[in-house]
Amino acid sequence: MHWHAYAYTGGQWPKDSEARNLQAAVPPNTIGHWFRKPQSMRVGTFTDPGQTYAWLETEVRATPPRDVEGKLAYLRGCVYRDADAYAGYYAHGQLVVRCALACPRDGERCPDPPQ
């Protein structure tokens, strides 16, 4: 089990056609399709739940949502259940998306196997 971390910051949610375009560097409509998005959106691969959550916590605290503690508790629970941890919210007029996606997963090729 490991997680792939992705980050996006932009002005608004992308249009459906943009999100479906696997070459566009915007959040996809389907969680698993993050693995197919440009590699520049992937910011890391983690094998340890503590490191995975630490990355999420640092990122979310850098541009916090209104209920930062609630969001972090949710993300922590996801990581320690070996599940996808996904946060998408607006902060300071920007759309912020940070996620750590569990891998391996059905129907998707691992984009960056851990060493």
C-alpha positions in Angstrom: 0.0 0.0 0.0 1.2 3.5 -0.8 -0.3 6.9 -1.8 0.3 9.3 -4.6 -0.1 12.9 -3.7 -1.6 15.5 -6.1 -2.0 19.2 -5.8 -4.0 21.8 -7.8 -4.6 25.5 -7.1 -6.7 27.5 -9.5 -9.4 30.1 -9.9 -12.4 27.8 -10.1 -13.6 24.2 -10.7 -12.8 23.3 -14.3 -15.5 22.8 -16.9 -16.4 19.1 -17.5 -14.7 19.0 -20.9 -11.5 20.3 -19.3 -11.7 17.8 -16.4 -12.3 14.9 -18.9 -9.3 16.0 -20.9 -6.5 13.8 -19.5 -3.8 16.2 -20.9 -5.3 19.2 -19.0 -3.6 20.0 -15.7 -6.9 20.4 -13.8 -8.7 18.1 -11.4 -10.5 15.2 -13.2 -14.1 14.2 -12.8 -13.2 10.8 -11.5 -10.8 10.2 -8.6 -8.9 7.4 -10.3 -8.2 9.6 -13.3 -5.7 11.6 -11.3 -3.3 8.8 -12.2 -3.8 9.6 -15.8 -3.3 13.4 -15.5 0.0 15.1 -16.3 2.8 14.0 -14.1 3.5 17.6 -13.1 0.3 17.4 -10.9 1.8 14.6 -8.9 3.9 15.9 -6.1 5.0 12.8 -4.4 4.6 9.1 -3.5 4.4 8.0 0.1 4.6 4.5 1.6 4.1 5.6 5.3 0.7 6.8 6.5 2.4 9.3 8.9 4.4 10.9 6.1 1.3 11.0 3.9 -0.8 12.7 6.5 2.1 15.1 7.3 2.2 16.2 3.7 -1.6 16.8 3.6 -1.5 18.7 6.9 1.3 21.0 5.7 -0.5 21.7 2.5 -3.9 22.3 4.0 -2.6 24.5 6.7 -0.7 26.6 4.1 -4.1 27.6 2.5 -6.6 26.6 5.2 -10.3 26.1 4.7 -12.9 27.5 7.2 -13.0 24.3 9.3 -9.3 23.4 9.0 -9.3 21.1 12.1 -12.4 19.2 10.8 -10.9 18.8 7.4 -7.6 17.6 8.8 -9.4 15.1 11.1 -11.2 13.8 8.0 -8.0 13.4 6.0 -6.2 11.7 8.8 -9.0 9.2 9.2 -8.9 8.4 5.5 -5.1 7.9 5.4 -5.1 5.6 8.5 -7.9 3.5 6.9 -5.7 3.1 3.8 -8.3 5.1 1.8 -8.1 8.0 -0.6 -7.7 11.3 1.2 -9.2 14.2 -0.8 -9.7 17.8 0.0 -11.2 20.3 -2.4 -12.2 23.8 -1.1 -12.0 27.5 -1.7 -9.5 29.6 0.2 -8.5 33.2 -0.4 -10.4 33.2 -3.7 -8.6 30.2 -5.0 -9.8 26.6 -5.6 -7.4 24.4 -3.6 -7.3 20.6 -4.2 -4.9 18.3 -2.3 -5.2 14.6 -2.3 -3.4 11.4 -1.5 -4.7 8.5 -3.4 -4.3 4.9 -2.3 -2.5 2.6 -4.7 -2.7 -0.1 -6.0 -6.3 0.4 -7.2 -8.5 -1.6 -9.6 -8.4 -0.4 -13.2 -5.5 2.0 -12.9 -1.8 1.5 -13.5 0.5 2.8 -10.7 2.0 6.0 -12.0 5.1 5.9 -9.9 5.9 2.7 -8.0 7.8 3.3 -4.8 11.5 2.4 -4.8 
